[in-house]
Amino acid sequence: MDEKNNKSVFVKKYSDVSIQTPACHPGTPILSAHFRFDTDISELFPYINATVEDAKYFDIPLYIRFTLDGVMWALYPENASAVPFENHSQAMEHIDRMVRFLNGLYTEKESITPNHKKHKPVPVIDIYKVLPGTNCKECGFSACMAFAAAMSKEEMSYDKCPWLKTPEKEQLLTNIGVELS
Ligand code: SF4
């Protein structure tokens, strides 16, 4: 997509598109997409946070996660990631859809009250303390600490570690603020 001649649009083009199997799901048919925007889109994050029901807005690093048309997005100031896709053309359709979404939001933002509230992730160390610490790799990560970091960023569900699927462990996770659903 290239809308560089259209001066009324915020995101005029994107580049560096990469569509491939996610590193955390080797061997699966799922594809993820990554690309760069031609401008810093972070000024729109509070407006996404205000209007998208499942949006979670993070401080460090600065990014926002949400679902749009069944696709999970992570938007950073100048790039984006999305998953899952079945094929290349489906991914490209959703990337174009995201650019239209952002440009639509930009034109409407004067009528939206921005929400600057940030989501506070559960600290990595708190999650790590609930894990067995055996580094058994059954979750696909090389170590429990890496799994805890992915859980803290909400990139990984607790149930990918088989040792956490007990009532006792689930209660401990709930106690530290992990959402199990
Ligand atoms: S499956 Fe659980 S115990 Fe094994 S490495 Fe992953 S987080 Fe650690």
Boltz pocket constraint, residues with backbone or C-beta under 6 A from the ligand:
constraints:
  - pocket:
      binder: B
      contacts: [[A, 131], [A, 132], [A, 133], [A, 134], [A, 135], [A, 136], [A, 137], [A, 138], [A, 139], [A, 140], [A, 141], [A, 142], [A, 143], [A, 144], [A, 145], [A, 147], [A, 148], [A, 160], [A, 161], [A, 162], [A, 163]]
      max_distance: 6.0
